[in-house]
Amino acid sequence: MDDRQKNQPYPGVRDQEIRAALDQHWAASDSNDFETEHRIYHEDTVLEYPQSGERTRGRHNIQNQRASQPSKKRFAVRRIIGGGDLWITEFTLTYDGKPSYTVSIMEFKDDKVARETQYFADPFVAPTWRAQWVERMVK
């Protein structure tokens, strides 16, 4: 247990606060509320998109980059898991009606995101050869 956790009045309070901030962040992302969406980040946070090889430094740059996105986007959170300084969100990010299955890994420092990494995956058709062993998920 680190010093910050020892100073919490009740175990788990910080996790509850971070979870509430994440819920607010993703709801704001979905509604294009860029001010609320970016409150979760430190001023000097780093955002990485490994698949495109991009790194954005600073909350202001991240916010401007996202606000400039020309596509209509929607966020549908599938689940949020985590605790302490590491939180993972699985969600579907839809740009102009095309879904991308996305994973966001957020690393917190002092109750704000210090680093975020996002991975994106396009949907694909399931092969018929494995149908006998799987069940279809509702999209």
C-alpha positions, 0 to 999 in steps of 0.5 A: 500500500502506498502513502496515498492509499494509507491516507485515505479515510476509507479503503476503496474511496479513491477507486470509487472517485476515479470510477465516477470520474471515468463514468463522467469522462466517457459520458462527456466523450459520447456527448462531445462535451470537450471541457468535461471530457478532458478534466480527467487529465493532468496538464502534462498527460501523454496520449499514445495511439500505438497503431498509428505511431502517434503521441500527443503531449499535454491536455490542451493538445489532446483536447484540441486534437479530439475537438477537431475530429471531423467525423461524427463519433459515439462511445458505448462503454462495454466495461471498466475495470481497474483499481489504484493507478491503473484502469482499463475501459473497453468500448465501441467507438463509432466514427460516422457509423463504422464501429471500432472496438477500442481499449483505453489503458489509463495510468493515474497519478494524484487522481488524474490521468498521467498517461493513456494508451488506446488500441483500436480494432475493426470488426471482422466476420467470424469463420464458419469452421469454429461455429460449433464451439462458440456462441454469437455475441449480441453487438 
